[in-house]
Amino acid sequence: MAAANLPANDAPITADTSVQGRMSLVGDSELLPKSLVGDIFSKAQSQSVLMTLGQQVPVSLGETVVTVPSLKKPAAGQVGVGTSFEDREGHQKPITGFHYGTRTSFMPIKLAVIVTASREFALVNPDGLWSQLATDLPAAIARAADLAVVHGRDALRGTPLVGINTNGYITETSNRVEMDLNAARDLPTQGDAIDQFIEAWRMVNTQEDKDYEVNYWAYAPEITPDIVTARREDGTPLWRPAGVPSTGSEINLNSGVGGSILGINAAAHKVVTGKVDNAPKTRVRVIGGDFTQLAYGYADQISYRISDQATLPDGNGGYIDLFSTNQVAVLCEATFGWLVHDPSAFVVMEVPESGESA
């Protein structure tokens, strides 16, 4: 059910984007008068879950200014030279300085997607595929937003986003730990895997003059077996499913069920590796950090516009008139902004170069 249509017009894209809904390619014998129930076997689209761990803030269409905390906070000290009333009375109270914050700003980006179909396809809505766009298009916006925040990349083109120097992104952090999955799979002891997480925790929690705490672990779904089976020789597990007593013997491969890694909430997220839509897979397999240092928001609601009158670029320097070719186009867009206050509030765990497929 595809035909040559409108490829992307402003950047080379390796994935096949020249597809379009066409009734002529469905086959009349497959349509009416049969009762159609639509696609009931596809997985629900991934929504922006990881990002919701941050703080949602109002975002403007232009520059958004926020106040960020200062490291200089008031400190209290003892009055006098002892604990008795006489030791305290009349003594000078200590004076301290403080500085409550500085201001920084970030700019939002526009996320958008256009799909087209023949008017006949839209009217007949075979298998509910046209209606499915109401779910698929905002899900594409959500995936693009997640990838922007975590990896600073464009989900459609797979290239780094431009103009986000003030926004930052999570995997920009210099806190990096090499993750040895082979050690984690070396039964019966996988203490090295636990040690690697402890090292990652220390990189965030023990920074001088910084008050960050890892409050969440996000790991790639593909390493779920390594996460949930890792334990020390004494049986101490790395991971524990939520709501399970501390027996240390439970294994649950359901990546949709949250749990904890070394007592800190954790769950699997597809965006961790960076392989989202056309973006390339990276060596990152785990992200941990203080997600209070992430702020995000939409300057406007995710919106739709439908047109059969527009003229769209064809990707070859020309244009296609929707009216004269009996096509309709749907535009879904949103203006999204975020700020990673300090990338050092996060840590990534990566497989080595030779283990990129692990």
BELRAJO-V444801 format. One record per residue. RES is the residue in three letters. OMEGA is omega as a letter, one per 20 degrees, with the letter a starting at -180 (NA if undefined). Layout:
res;omega
RES;OMEGA
RES;OMEGA
This chain:
res;omega
MET;a
ALA;r
ALA;r
ALA;a
ASN;a
LEU;r
PRO;r
ALA;a
ASN;a
ASP;r
ALA;r
PRO;r
ILE;a
THR;a
ALA;a
ASP;a
THR;a
SER;r
VAL;a
GLN;r
GLY;r
ARG;r
MET;a
SER;a
LEU;r
VAL;a
GLY;a
ASP;a
SER;a
GLU;a
LEU;a
LEU;j
PRO;a
LYS;r
SER;a
LEU;a
VAL;r
GLY;a
ASP;a
ILE;a
PHE;r
SER;r
LYS;r
ALA;a
GLN;r
SER;r
GLN;a
SER;a
VAL;a
LEU;a
MET;a
THR;r
LEU;r
GLY;a
GLN;r
GLN;a
VAL;r
PRO;r
VAL;r
SER;r
LEU;r
GLY;a
GLU;r
THR;a
VAL;r
VAL;r
THR;r
VAL;a
PRO;r
SER;r
LEU;a
LYS;r
LYS;r
PRO;r
ALA;a
ALA;r
GLY;a
GLN;r
VAL;r
GLY;a
VAL;a
GLY;a
THR;a
SER;r
PHE;r
GLU;r
ASP;a
ARG;a
GLU;r
GLY;a
HIS;a
GLN;r
LYS;a
PRO;r
ILE;a
THR;r
GLY;r
PHE;r
HIS;a
TYR;r
GLY;r
THR;a
ARG;r
THR;a
SER;r
PHE;a
MET;r
PRO;r
ILE;r
LYS;r
LEU;a
ALA;r
VAL;r
ILE;r
VAL;a
THR;r
ALA;r
SER;a
ARG;r
GLU;r
PHE;a
ALA;a
LEU;a
VAL;r
ASN;a
PRO;a
ASP;a
GLY;a
LEU;r
TRP;r
SER;a
GLN;r
LEU;r
ALA;r
THR;a
ASP;a
LEU;r
PRO;r
ALA;r
ALA;r
ILE;a
ALA;r
ARG;r
ALA;r
ALA;r
ASP;a
LEU;r
ALA;a
VAL;a
VAL;a
HIS;r
GLY;a
ARG;r
ASP;a
ALA;a
LEU;a
ARG;a
GLY;a
THR;r
PRO;r
LEU;r
VAL;r
GLY;a
ILE;a
ASN;a
THR;a
ASN;a
GLY;r
TYR;a
ILE;a
THR;r
GLU;a
THR;r
SER;r
ASN;a
ARG;r
VAL;r
GLU;a
MET;a
ASP;r
LEU;r
ASN;r
ALA;a
ALA;a
ARG;a
ASP;r
LEU;j
PRO;a
THR;r
GLN;a
GLY;a
ASP;a
ALA;r
ILE;r
ASP;r
GLN;r
PHE;r
ILE;r
GLU;r
ALA;r
TRP;a
ARG;a
MET;r
VAL;a
ASN;a
THR;r
GLN;a
GLU;r
ASP;r
LYS;a
ASP;a
TYR;r
GLU;r
VAL;r
ASN;r
TYR;r
TRP;r
ALA;a
TYR;a
ALA;a
PRO;a
GLU;r
ILE;r
THR;r
PRO;r
ASP;a
ILE;a
VAL;r
THR;a
ALA;r
ARG;r
ARG;r
GLU;a
ASP;r
GLY;r
THR;a
PRO;r
LEU;a
TRP;r
ARG;r
PRO;a
ALA;r
GLY;a
VAL;r
PRO;a
SER;r
THR;r
GLY;a
SER;a
GLU;r
ILE;a
ASN;a
LEU;r
ASN;a
SER;r
GLY;r
VAL;a
GLY;r
GLY;r
SER;r
ILE;a
LEU;r
GLY;a
ILE;a
ASN;a
ALA;r
ALA;r
ALA;r
HIS;a
LYS;a
VAL;a
VAL;a
THR;a
GLY;a
LYS;r
VAL;a
ASP;a
ASN;r
ALA;a
PRO;r
LYS;r
THR;r
ARG;a
VAL;r
ARG;r
VAL;r
ILE;r
GLY;r
GLY;r
ASP;a
PHE;r
THR;r
GLN;r
LEU;r
ALA;a
TYR;r
GLY;r
TYR;r
ALA;r
ASP;r
GLN;r
ILE;a
SER;r
TYR;r
ARG;r
ILE;a
SER;r
ASP;a
GLN;a
ALA;r
THR;a
LEU;r
PRO;r
ASP;r
GLY;a
ASN;r
GLY;r
GLY;a
TYR;r
ILE;r
ASP;a
LEU;a
PHE;a
SER;r
THR;r
ASN;r
GLN;r
VAL;r
ALA;r
VAL;r
LEU;r
CYS;a
GLU;r
ALA;r
THR;a
PHE;r
GLY;r
TRP;r
LEU;r
VAL;a
HIS;a
ASP;r
PRO;a
SER;r
ALA;a
PHE;r
VAL;r
VAL;r
MET;a
GLU;r
VAL;r
PRO;a
GLU;a
SER;a
GLY;a
GLU;a
SER;a
ALA;NA
